[in-house]
Amino acid sequence: MGKILNRLIKTIAVVSLLMYAFFVMVDQESAFKKYDEELSDYNNMIAEQNIIHEQLLNTRNQISSEKYIEEVAREKLGLVMPDEVVFIDANL
């Protein structure tokens, strides 16, 4: 009777350890999927920020060009070059 009881206890212990290992693996798999999704989200945010960064660099380069400065001076400030003649329409 003692041998059967020892064998039964060993079998229950092995089955319990296998079940525990299975549940741990399932839990870790779901955690890995969650972390993979977070990593993908962060990579997407980095890509978006890189695009915005490139757009801002392009805007900075355009703003610092002489052509842009001259365009703003003419349109927004009403300035003209020293050798230009300005005609004002009296009918307006």
HELIX and SHEET records of a PDB file:
HELIX    1   1 GLY A    2  ILE A   63  1                                  62    
HELIX    2   2 GLU A   66  GLU A   75  1                                  10    
END                                                                             
